[in-house]
């Protein structure tokens, strides 16, 4: 599984939660639980130190399960920051939370595309 598919899984979960009417706080709590569970799984493996894995690039992690877990954790952290940003700046926009989140995703896609051009 590549990095984009893993990131998309986290993003789909956030969008789905918004569609189901969950608050930002509830979504953040869910992401934190997922991160905690992945962290426990990685630490149980014991083949590598968590911090070393976390600081490794995606392609440098040979164990697929660990690569998936670390990538999932990093994307959750990124989305937690984005959700905090939405909470702090929501009053500046006249959009619902899910639309602001989709704008953040769109901005990221534009940034990625401009880097590859």
N, CA, C and O atoms as CSV, one atom per row, in Angstrom:
chain,resi,resn,atom,element,x,y,z
A,1,UNK,N,N,0.850,-1.172,0.000
A,1,UNK,CA,C,0.000,0.000,0.000
A,1,UNK,C,C,0.895,1.234,0.000
A,1,UNK,O,O,1.872,1.299,0.746
A,2,UNK,N,N,0.562,2.200,-0.829
A,2,UNK,CA,C,1.400,3.388,-0.909
A,2,UNK,C,C,0.916,4.462,0.075
A,2,UNK,O,O,-0.171,4.371,0.645
A,3,UNK,N,N,1.750,5.463,0.247
A,3,UNK,CA,C,1.518,6.504,1.244
A,3,UNK,C,C,0.218,7.270,0.988
A,3,UNK,O,O,-0.487,7.624,1.933
A,4,UNK,N,N,-0.099,7.523,-0.263
A,4,UNK,CA,C,-1.314,8.283,-0.586
A,4,UNK,C,C,-2.581,7.523,-0.199
A,4,UNK,O,O,-3.547,8.126,0.269
A,5,UNK,N,N,-2.582,6.222,-0.390
A,5,UNK,CA,C,-3.766,5.425,-0.026
A,5,UNK,C,C,-3.967,5.402,1.482
A,5,UNK,O,O,-5.100,5.454,1.960
A,6,UNK,N,N,-2.889,5.326,2.221
A,6,UNK,CA,C,-2.989,5.332,3.680
A,6,UNK,C,C,-3.518,6.690,4.150
A,6,UNK,O,O,-4.409,6.758,4.997
A,7,UNK,N,N,-2.964,7.762,3.595
A,7,UNK,CA,C,-3.417,9.102,3.957
A,7,UNK,C,C,-4.884,9.309,3.598
A,7,UNK,O,O,-5.636,9.925,4.353
A,8,UNK,N,N,-5.280,8.794,2.449
A,8,UNK,CA,C,-6.674,8.915,2.021
A,8,UNK,C,C,-7.627,8.175,2.965
A,8,UNK,O,O,-8.765,8.600,3.163
A,9,UNK,N,N,-7.157,7.070,3.543
A,9,UNK,CA,C,-7.997,6.325,4.487
A,9,UNK,C,C,-8.320,7.184,5.712
A,9,UNK,O,O,-9.462,7.213,6.170
A,10,UNK,N,N,-7.324,7.873,6.233
A,10,UNK,CA,C,-7.532,8.748,7.387
A,10,UNK,C,C,-8.475,9.879,7.003
A,10,UNK,O,O,-9.405,10.200,7.743
A,11,UNK,N,N,-8.233,10.480,5.846
A,11,UNK,CA,C,-9.061,11.600,5.402
A,11,UNK,C,C,-10.511,11.186,5.177
A,11,UNK,O,O,-11.433,11.926,5.521
A,12,UNK,N,N,-10.712,10.002,4.598
A,12,UNK,CA,C,-12.078,9.517,4.381
A,12,UNK,C,C,-12.804,9.327,5.709
A,12,UNK,O,O,-13.997,9.609,5.823
A,13,UNK,N,N,-12.076,8.851,6.701
A,13,UNK,CA,C,-12.669,8.655,8.025
A,13,UNK,C,C,-13.101,9.996,8.622
A,13,UNK,O,O,-14.170,10.089,9.226
A,14,UNK,N,N,-12.288,11.021,8.461
A,14,UNK,CA,C,-12.625,12.351,8.968
A,14,UNK,C,C,-13.861,12.887,8.246
A,14,UNK,O,O,-14.789,13.379,8.888
A,15,UNK,N,N,-13.878,12.794,6.919
A,15,UNK,CA,C,-15.017,13.279,6.131
A,15,UNK,C,C,-16.281,12.508,6.506
A,15,UNK,O,O,-17.345,13.102,6.677
A,16,UNK,N,N,-16.165,11.200,6.631
A,16,UNK,CA,C,-17.315,10.369,6.998
A,16,UNK,C,C,-17.842,10.773,8.373
A,16,UNK,O,O,-19.054,10.830,8.578
A,17,UNK,N,N,-16.963,11.048,9.295
A,17,UNK,CA,C,-17.374,11.463,10.637
A,17,UNK,C,C,-18.123,12.794,10.594
A,17,UNK,O,O,-19.122,12.974,11.291
A,18,UNK,N,N,-17.635,13.721,9.774
A,18,UNK,CA,C,-18.348,14.990,9.608
A,18,UNK,C,C,-19.748,14.734,9.045
A,18,UNK,O,O,-20.730,15.307,9.517
A,19,UNK,N,N,-19.827,13.874,8.040
A,19,UNK,CA,C,-21.121,13.568,7.416
A,19,UNK,C,C,-22.088,12.923,8.397
A,19,UNK,O,O,-23.300,13.111,8.298
A,20,UNK,N,N,-21.553,12.165,9.342
A,20,UNK,CA,C,-22.394,11.505,10.337
A,20,UNK,C,C,-22.756,12.435,11.488
A,20,UNK,O,O,-23.465,12.038,12.412
A,21,UNK,N,N,-22.269,13.670,11.432
A,21,UNK,CA,C,-22.652,14.662,12.426
A,21,UNK,C,C,-21.778,14.743,13.660
A,21,UNK,O,O,-22.162,15.375,14.645
A,22,UNK,N,N,-20.610,14.117,13.631
A,22,UNK,CA,C,-19.718,14.176,14.781
A,22,UNK,C,C,-19.077,15.557,14.893
A,22,UNK,O,O,-18.830,16.221,13.886
A,23,UNK,N,N,-18.815,15.975,16.107
A,23,UNK,CA,C,-18.145,17.250,16.345
A,23,UNK,C,C,-16.652,17.108,16.081
A,23,UNK,O,O,-16.130,15.998,15.972
A,24,UNK,N,N,-15.983,18.232,15.982
A,24,UNK,CA,C,-14.534,18.204,15.782
A,24,UNK,C,C,-13.857,17.511,16.958
A,24,UNK,O,O,-12.924,16.732,16.767
A,25,UNK,N,N,-14.321,17.789,18.170
A,25,UNK,CA,C,-13.749,17.152,19.351
A,25,UNK,C,C,-13.884,15.640,19.319
A,25,UNK,O,O,-12.956,14.922,19.692
A,26,UNK,N,N,-15.034,15.157,18.876
A,26,UNK,CA,C,-15.247,13.707,18.792
A,26,UNK,C,C,-14.342,13.085,17.730
A,26,UNK,O,O,-13.806,11.994,17.920
A,27,UNK,N,N,-14.180,13.779,16.629
A,27,UNK,CA,C,-13.307,13.275,15.556
A,27,UNK,C,C,-11.861,13.242,16.046
A,27,UNK,O,O,-11.129,12.288,15.783
A,28,UNK,N,N,-11.460,14.289,16.757
A,28,UNK,CA,C,-10.106,14.318,17.290
A,28,UNK,C,C,-9.889,13.179,18.287
A,28,UNK,O,O,-8.837,12.540,18.284
A,29,UNK,N,N,-10.867,12.933,19.122
A,29,UNK,CA,C,-10.758,11.833,20.090
A,29,UNK,C,C,-10.599,10.497,19.378
A,29,UNK,O,O,-9.786,9.664,19.779
A,30,UNK,N,N,-11.375,10.297,18.325
A,30,UNK,CA,C,-11.284,9.058,17.552
A,30,UNK,C,C,-9.898,8.910,16.923
A,30,UNK,O,O,-9.316,7.825,16.949
A,31,UNK,N,N,-9.373,9.989,16.363
A,31,UNK,CA,C,-8.040,9.937,15.762
A,31,UNK,C,C,-6.980,9.628,16.815
A,31,UNK,O,O,-6.040,8.879,16.550
A,32,UNK,N,N,-7.128,10.200,18.001
A,32,UNK,CA,C,-6.148,9.946,19.065
A,32,UNK,C,C,-6.196,8.486,19.526
A,32,UNK,O,O,-5.156,7.892,19.812
A,33,UNK,N,N,-7.384,7.913,19.599
A,33,UNK,CA,C,-7.508,6.499,19.963
A,33,UNK,C,C,-6.837,5.628,18.900
A,33,UNK,O,O,-6.124,4.680,19.231
A,34,UNK,N,N,-7.064,5.948,17.635
A,34,UNK,CA,C,-6.447,5.183,16.553
A,34,UNK,C,C,-4.919,5.279,16.624
A,34,UNK,O,O,-4.216,4.281,16.464
A,35,UNK,N,N,-4.418,6.494,16.866
A,35,UNK,CA,C,-2.975,6.680,16.980
A,35,UNK,C,C,-2.413,5.865,18.151
A,35,UNK,O,O,-1.364,5.232,18.026
A,36,UNK,N,N,-3.101,5.884,19.265
A,36,UNK,CA,C,-2.657,5.146,20.449
A,36,UNK,C,C,-2.604,3.650,20.161
A,36,UNK,O,O,-1.656,2.970,20.553
A,37,UNK,N,N,-3.628,3.142,19.474
A,37,UNK,CA,C,-3.659,1.718,19.144
A,37,UNK,C,C,-2.528,1.330,18.197
A,37,UNK,O,O,-1.893,0.292,18.381
A,38,UNK,N,N,-2.275,2.158,17.186
A,38,UNK,CA,C,-1.171,1.873,16.268
A,38,UNK,C,C,0.169,1.949,16.998
A,38,UNK,O,O,1.061,1.137,16.751
A,39,UNK,N,N,0.308,2.920,17.891
A,39,UNK,CA,C,1.548,3.060,18.645
A,39,UNK,C,C,1.800,1.820,19.500
A,39,UNK,O,O,2.923,1.320,19.553
A,40,UNK,N,N,0.768,1.327,20.161
A,40,UNK,CA,C,0.906,0.109,20.974
A,40,UNK,C,C,1.338,-1.076,20.111
A,40,UNK,O,O,2.208,-1.855,20.500
A,41,UNK,N,N,0.720,-1.202,18.938
A,41,UNK,CA,C,1.055,-2.308,18.042
A,41,UNK,C,C,2.510,-2.224,17.599
A,41,UNK,O,O,3.209,-3.235,17.553
A,42,UNK,N,N,2.958,-1.030,17.279
A,42,UNK,CA,C,4.335,-0.837,16.816
A,42,UNK,C,C,5.319,-1.133,17.943
A,42,UNK,O,O,6.341,-1.786,17.732
A,43,UNK,N,N,5.001,-0.649,19.136
A,43,UNK,CA,C,5.899,-0.878,20.271
A,43,UNK,C,C,5.935,-2.350,20.668
A,43,UNK,O,O,6.971,-2.840,21.119
A,44,UNK,N,N,4.815,-3.065,20.506
A,44,UNK,CA,C,4.776,-4.501,20.808
A,44,UNK,C,C,5.679,-5.286,19.871
A,44,UNK,O,O,6.284,-6.281,20.269
A,45,UNK,N,N,5.768,-4.840,18.631
A,45,UNK,CA,C,6.573,-5.537,17.633
A,45,UNK,C,C,8.007,-5.665,18.125
A,45,UNK,O,O,8.608,-6.736,18.036
A,46,UNK,N,N,8.546,-4.581,18.640
A,46,UNK,CA,C,9.862,-4.615,19.250
A,46,UNK,C,C,11.043,-4.771,18.313
A,46,UNK,O,O,12.188,-4.788,18.765
A,47,UNK,N,N,10.791,-4.885,17.019
A,47,UNK,CA,C,11.912,-5.079,16.102
A,47,UNK,C,C,12.703,-3.788,15.879
A,47,UNK,O,O,13.885,-3.825,15.537
A,48,UNK,N,N,12.031,-2.641,16.078
A,48,UNK,CA,C,12.702,-1.348,15.932
A,48,UNK,C,C,12.170,-0.386,16.984
A,48,UNK,O,O,11.062,-0.559,17.492
A,49,UNK,N,N,12.949,0.608,17.301
A,49,UNK,CA,C,12.540,1.631,18.255
A,49,UNK,C,C,11.528,2.554,17.572
A,49,UNK,O,O,11.730,2.991,16.439
A,50,UNK,N,N,10.447,2.838,18.279
A,50,UNK,CA,C,9.356,3.655,17.716
A,50,UNK,C,C,9.886,4.963,17.134
A,50,UNK,O,O,9.555,5.313,16.001
A,51,UNK,N,N,10.700,5.683,17.893
A,51,UNK,CA,C,11.178,6.993,17.437
A,51,UNK,C,C,12.017,6.878,16.170
A,51,UNK,O,O,11.946,7.744,15.298
A,52,UNK,N,N,12.803,5.823,16.064
A,52,UNK,CA,C,13.596,5.608,14.852
A,52,UNK,C,C,12.683,5.377,13.652
A,52,UNK,O,O,12.916,5.910,12.567
A,53,UNK,N,N,11.647,4.578,13.863
A,53,UNK,CA,C,10.678,4.344,12.788
A,53,UNK,C,C,9.986,5.641,12.395
A,53,UNK,O,O,9.838,5.948,11.212
A,54,UNK,N,N,9.569,6.389,13.394
A,54,UNK,CA,C,8.835,7.638,13.155
A,54,UNK,C,C,9.674,8.610,12.319
A,54,UNK,O,O,9.152,9.312,11.452
A,55,UNK,N,N,10.956,8.637,12.590
A,55,UNK,CA,C,11.840,9.564,11.874
A,55,UNK,C,C,12.312,9.028,10.524
A,55,UNK,O,O,12.978,9.741,9.774
A,56,UNK,N,N,11.973,7.783,10.213
A,56,UNK,CA,C,12.374,7.182,8.944
A,56,UNK,C,C,11.445,7.607,7.817
A,56,UNK,O,O,10.274,7.917,8.036
A,57,UNK,N,N,11.990,7.614,6.618
A,57,UNK,CA,C,11.168,7.870,5.440
A,57,UNK,C,C,10.345,6.632,5.118
A,57,UNK,O,O,10.714,5.515,5.480
A,58,UNK,N,N,9.230,6.845,4.436
A,58,UNK,CA,C,8.286,5.776,4.108
A,58,UNK,C,C,8.992,4.599,3.452
A,58,UNK,O,O,8.803,3.457,3.870
A,59,UNK,N,N,9.793,4.857,2.443
A,59,UNK,CA,C,10.449,3.789,1.679
A,59,UNK,C,C,11.555,3.077,2.460
A,59,UNK,O,O,11.973,1.984,2.076
A,60,UNK,N,N,12.025,3.674,3.534
A,60,UNK,CA,C,13.125,3.091,4.310
A,60,UNK,C,C,12.639,2.076,5.351
A,60,UNK,O,O,13.447,1.359,5.941
A,61,UNK,N,N,11.313,2.013,5.577
A,61,UNK,CA,C,10.769,1.058,6.537
A,61,UNK,C,C,10.415,-0.211,5.774
A,61,UNK,O,O,9.491,-0.218,4.961
A,62,UNK,N,N,11.154,-1.283,6.042
A,62,UNK,CA,C,10.975,-2.503,5.258
A,62,UNK,C,C,9.736,-3.294,5.670
A,62,UNK,O,O,9.076,-3.884,4.814
A,63,UNK,N,N,9.408,-3.318,6.955
A,63,UNK,CA,C,8.250,-4.053,7.442
A,63,UNK,C,C,6.972,-3.301,7.040
A,63,UNK,O,O,6.747,-2.172,7.475
A,64,UNK,N,N,6.158,-3.925,6.224
A,64,UNK,CA,C,4.969,-3.272,5.678
A,64,UNK,C,C,3.995,-2.854,6.774
A,64,UNK,O,O,3.411,-1.771,6.718
A,65,UNK,N,N,3.827,-3.702,7.751
A,65,UNK,CA,C,2.894,-3.395,8.839
A,65,UNK,C,C,3.346,-2.155,9.619
A,65,UNK,O,O,2.531,-1.294,9.950
A,66,UNK,N,N,4.638,-2.071,9.906
A,66,UNK,CA,C,5.176,-0.919,10.622
A,66,UNK,C,C,5.107,0.338,9.766
A,66,UNK,O,O,4.801,1.420,10.266
A,67,UNK,N,N,5.388,0.193,8.484
A,67,UNK,CA,C,5.316,1.322,7.558
A,67,UNK,C,C,3.896,1.883,7.522
A,67,UNK,O,O,3.693,3.097,7.556
A,68,UNK,N,N,2.924,0.986,7.454
A,68,UNK,CA,C,1.521,1.392,7.439
A,68,UNK,C,C,1.164,2.130,8.736
A,68,UNK,O,O,0.549,3.196,8.700
A,69,UNK,N,N,1.553,1.559,9.872
A,69,UNK,CA,C,1.220,2.148,11.162
A,69,UNK,C,C,1.823,3.528,11.358
A,69,UNK,O,O,1.135,4.450,11.796
A,70,UNK,N,N,3.092,3.676,11.041
A,70,UNK,CA,C,3.767,4.971,11.195
A,70,UNK,C,C,3.139,6.010,10.279
A,70,UNK,O,O,2.920,7.148,10.695
A,71,UNK,N,N,2.847,5.639,9.049
A,71,UNK,CA,C,2.231,6.567,8.107
A,71,UNK,C,C,0.846,6.981,8.590
A,71,UNK,O,O,0.477,8.151,8.495
A,72,UNK,N,N,0.087,6.035,9.101
A,72,UNK,CA,C,-1.246,6.311,9.624
A,72,UNK,C,C,-1.159,7.292,10.797
A,72,UNK,O,O,-1.944,8.237,10.881
A,73,UNK,N,N,-0.209,7.064,11.692
A,73,UNK,CA,C,-0.022,7.945,12.846
A,73,UNK,C,C,0.332,9.361,12.393
A,73,UNK,O,O,-0.227,10.333,12.901
A,74,UNK,N,N,1.248,9.478,11.450
A,74,UNK,CA,C,1.661,10.800,10.966
A,74,UNK,C,C,0.493,11.549,10.330
A,74,UNK,O,O,0.342,12.753,10.534
A,75,UNK,N,N,-0.332,10.841,9.564
A,75,UNK,CA,C,-1.480,11.487,8.929
A,75,UNK,C,C,-2.507,11.906,9.985
A,75,UNK,O,O,-3.108,12.975,9.875
A,76,UNK,N,N,-2.707,11.080,10.993
A,76,UNK,CA,C,-3.618,11.444,12.082
A,76,UNK,C,C,-3.125,12.709,12.792
A,76,UNK,O,O,-3.916,13.603,13.093
A,77,UNK,N,N,-1.835,12.782,13.052
A,77,UNK,CA,C,-1.267,13.971,13.694
A,77,UNK,C,C,-1.498,15.211,12.845
A,77,UNK,O,O,-1.851,16.276,13.351
A,78,UNK,N,N,-1.293,15.052,11.562
A,78,UNK,CA,C,-1.491,16.162,10.628
A,78,UNK,C,C,-2.953,16.618,10.664
A,78,UNK,O,O,-3.234,17.816,10.697
A,79,UNK,N,N,-3.864,15.668,10.656
A,79,UNK,CA,C,-5.290,16.013,10.657
A,79,UNK,C,C,-5.740,16.585,11.990
A,79,UNK,O,O,-6.645,17.420,12.029
A,80,UNK,N,N,-5.126,16.152,13.082
A,80,UNK,CA,C,-5.434,16.754,14.380
A,80,UNK,C,C,-5.076,18.241,14.371
A,80,UNK,O,O,-5.835,19.072,14.870
A,81,UNK,N,N,-3.919,18.566,13.800
A,81,UNK,CA,C,-3.525,19.973,13.684
A,81,UNK,C,C,-4.496,20.744,12.788
A,81,UNK,O,O,-4.851,21.883,13.089
A,82,UNK,N,N,-4.923,20.120,11.691
A,82,UNK,CA,C,-5.874,20.778,10.792
A,82,UNK,C,C,-7.205,21.021,11.495
A,82,UNK,O,O,-7.820,22.073,11.321
A,83,UNK,N,N,-7.647,20.056,12.283
A,83,UNK,CA,C,-8.911,20.216,13.010
A,83,UNK,C,C,-8.791,21.290,14.082
A,83,UNK,O,O,-9.747,22.025,14.329
A,84,UNK,N,N,-7.630,21.389,14.722
A,84,UNK,CA,C,-7.396,22.492,15.663
A,84,UNK,C,C,-7.460,23.828,14.940
A,84,UNK,O,O,-8.030,24.795,15.446
A,85,UNK,N,N,-6.869,23.869,13.752
A,85,UNK,CA,C,-6.884,25.104,12.966
A,85,UNK,C,C,-8.323,25.493,12.615
A,85,UNK,O,O,-8.690,26.666,12.696
A,86,UNK,N,N,-9.126,24.515,12.230
A,86,UNK,CA,C,-10.530,24.791,11.912
A,86,UNK,C,C,-11.238,25.364,13.134
A,86,UNK,O,O,-11.990,26.331,13.014
A,87,UNK,N,N,-11.010,24.780,14.304
A,87,UNK,CA,C,-11.626,25.295,15.530
A,87,UNK,C,C,-11.219,26.741,15.794
A,87,UNK,O,O,-12.052,27.570,16.161
A,88,UNK,N,N,-9.939,27.038,15.607
A,88,UNK,CA,C,-9.428,28.384,15.882
A,88,UNK,C,C,-9.889,29.415,14.864
A,88,UNK,O,O,-10.012,30.595,15.193
A,89,UNK,N,N,-10.145,28.988,13.628
A,89,UNK,CA,C,-10.425,29.939,12.547
A,89,UNK,C,C,-11.823,29.840,11.955
A,89,UNK,O,O,-12.127,30.522,10.976
A,90,UNK,N,N,-12.664,29.016,12.524
A,90,UNK,CA,C,-13.998,28.786,11.971
A,90,UNK,C,C,-14.795,30.082,11.832
A,90,UNK,O,O,-15.553,30.246,10.875
A,91,UNK,N,N,-14.629,30.988,12.768
A,91,UNK,CA,C,-15.403,32.222,12.748
A,91,UNK,C,C,-15.064,33.107,11.536
A,91,UNK,O,O,-15.841,33.994,11.184
A,92,UNK,N,N,-13.937,32.875,10.915
A,92,UNK,CA,C,-13.523,33.658,9.748
A,92,UNK,C,C,-14.209,33.193,8.467
A,92,UNK,O,O,-14.190,33.892,7.454
A,93,UNK,N,N,-14.811,32.019,8.522
A,93,UNK,CA,C,-15.429,31.430,7.337
A,93,UNK,C,C,-16.924,31.261,7.568
A,93,UNK,O,O,-17.388,31.118,8.699
A,94,UNK,N,N,-17.639,31.280,6.500
A,94,UNK,CA,C,-19.077,31.059,6.578
A,94,UNK,C,C,-19.406,29.690,5.980
A,94,UNK,O,O,-20.355,29.544,5.211
A,95,UNK,N,N,-18.602,28.696,6.350
A,95,UNK,CA,C,-18.770,27.341,5.839
A,95,UNK,C,C,-18.908,26.384,7.011
A,95,UNK,O,O,-18.512,26.692,8.135
A,96,UNK,N,N,-19.474,25.225,6.732
A,96,UNK,CA,C,-19.512,24.191,7.755
A,96,UNK,C,C,-18.136,23.532,7.833
A,96,UNK,O,O,-17.316,23.659,6.923
A,97,UNK,N,N,-17.902,22.826,8.941
A,97,UNK,CA,C,-16.583,22.233,9.211
A,97,UNK,C,C,-16.111,21.306,8.099
A,97,UNK,O,O,-14.935,21.318,7.736
A,98,UNK,N,N,-17.014,20.512,7.562
A,98,UNK,CA,C,-16.606,19.560,6.528
A,98,UNK,C,C,-16.127,20.276,5.271
A,98,UNK,O,O,-15.207,19.801,4.605
A,99,UNK,N,N,-16.727,21.397,4.941
A,99,UNK,CA,C,-16.298,22.143,3.750
A,99,UNK,C,C,-14.933,22.781,3.967
A,99,UNK,O,O,-14.105,22.823,3.056
A,100,UNK,N,N,-14.703,23.275,5.177
A,100,UNK,CA,C,-13.391,23.847,5.480
A,100,UNK,C,C,-12.327,22.749,5.397
A,100,UNK,O,O,-11.238,22.971,4.870
A,101,UNK,N,N,-12.650,21.571,5.920
A,101,UNK,CA,C,-11.703,20.453,5.846
A,101,UNK,C,C,-11.413,20.089,4.391
A,101,UNK,O,O,-10.261,19.840,4.035
A,102,UNK,N,N,-12.430,20.057,3.561
A,102,UNK,CA,C,-12.221,19.740,2.145
A,102,UNK,C,C,-11.387,20.811,1.457
A,102,UNK,O,O,-10.619,20.504,0.545
A,103,UNK,N,N,-11.526,22.062,1.881
A,103,UNK,CA,C,-10.677,23.126,1.335
A,103,UNK,C,C,-9.211,22.911,1.729
A,103,UNK,O,O,-8.306,23.167,0.935
A,104,UNK,N,N,-8.990,22.445,2.938
A,104,UNK,CA,C,-7.624,22.144,3.373
A,104,UNK,C,C,-7.041,21.026,2.507
A,104,UNK,O,O,-5.888,21.098,2.083
A,105,UNK,N,N,-7.847,19.994,2.249
A,105,UNK,CA,C,-7.389,18.895,1.387
A,105,UNK,C,C,-7.075,19.411,-0.017
A,105,UNK,O,O,-6.071,19.030,-0.619
A,106,UNK,N,N,-7.941,20.275,-0.525
A,106,UNK,CA,C,-7.754,20.827,-1.864
A,106,UNK,C,C,-6.460,21.640,-1.933
A,106,UNK,O,O,-5.710,21.546,-2.905
A,107,UNK,N,N,-6.207,22.435,-0.895
A,107,UNK,CA,C,-4.975,23.229,-0.840
A,107,UNK,C,C,-3.753,22.317,-0.890
A,107,UNK,O,O,-2.771,22.626,-1.564
A,108,UNK,N,N,-3.815,21.185,-0.169
A,108,UNK,CA,C,-2.698,20.246,-0.171
A,108,UNK,C,C,-2.476,19.643,-1.551
A,108,UNK,O,O,-1.336,19.483,-1.988
A,109,UNK,N,N,-3.561,19.310,-2.232
A,109,UNK,CA,C,-3.427,18.753,-3.582
A,109,UNK,C,C,-2.819,19.761,-4.528
A,109,UNK,O,O,-1.979,19.410,-5.358
A,110,UNK,N,N,-3.234,21.016,-4.414
A,110,UNK,CA,C,-2.657,22.056,-5.258
A,110,UNK,C,C,-1.176,22.240,-4.969
A,110,UNK,O,O,-0.378,22.438,-5.885
A,111,UNK,N,N,-0.813,22.175,-3.707
A,111,UNK,CA,C,0.583,22.321,-3.320
A,111,UNK,C,C,1.412,21.167,-3.868
A,111,UNK,O,O,2.507,21.384,-4.387
A,112,UNK,N,N,0.904,19.945,-3.759
A,112,UNK,CA,C,1.613,18.778,-4.285
A,112,UNK,C,C,1.771,18.883,-5.799
A,112,UNK,O,O,2.841,18.596,-6.335
A,113,UNK,N,N,0.720,19.290,-6.478
A,113,UNK,CA,C,0.768,19.390,-7.930
A,113,UNK,C,C,1.723,20.482,-8.382
A,113,UNK,O,O,2.398,20.320,-9.399
A,114,UNK,N,N,1.798,21.575,-7.662
A,114,UNK,CA,C,2.704,22.644,-8.067
A,114,UNK,C,C,4.151,22.228,-7.858
A,114,UNK,O,O,5.036,22.715,-8.563
A,115,UNK,N,N,4.410,21.343,-6.910
A,115,UNK,CA,C,5.771,20.864,-6.677
A,115,UNK,C,C,6.230,19.920,-7.771
A,115,UNK,O,O,7.425,19.836,-8.056
A,116,UNK,N,N,5.291,19.206,-8.390
A,116,UNK,CA,C,5.666,18.234,-9.434
A,116,UNK,C,C,5.733,18.855,-10.818
A,116,UNK,O,O,6.209,18.218,-11.757
A,117,UNK,N,N,5.270,20.074,-10.958
A,117,UNK,CA,C,5.303,20.709,-12.282
A,117,UNK,C,C,6.652,21.250,-12.633
A,117,UNK,O,O,6.829,21.811,-13.715
